[in-house]
Amino acid sequence: MFAAEGDTQRFPAGHRFFSVGDTGAWMFVVLSGEVEISLRGKTLETVHPGGIFGEMALIDHHERSADVTAKTEVEAARVDARQFMRLISQNPFFALEVMKVMTARLRAFDDLL
């Protein structure tokens, strides 16, 4: 679904997708490989194929709240706000999955505190 929907690209290990404070006009869906979400040098989560990242800034139009780096070579689909709105309107289950990811992250990050 995402390979056809978004701008699919390959990124080398070590690629910085974004840093804390960057503007956020898109989210990513990991098609292959792994990315690391970190804050202040501490790993918060590793995102595997099928996972998403960057959704918070896309939804609330605030700056990025974490750093995201390719842990391995990654293939990812970039989804902008227009595509995101179309996806959630055409597929309510996608919206629920995004909410599940966000709540799971909030719970996990809360546990780290």
Buried (B, 14 or more C-beta within 10 A) or exposed (E): EBEEBBEBEEBEEEBEBBEEEBEBEBBBBBBEBBBBBBEEEEEBBEBEEEBBBBBBBBBEEEBBBBBBBBBBBBBBBBBEBEBBEEBBEEEEEBBEBBEEBBEEBEEEBEEEE
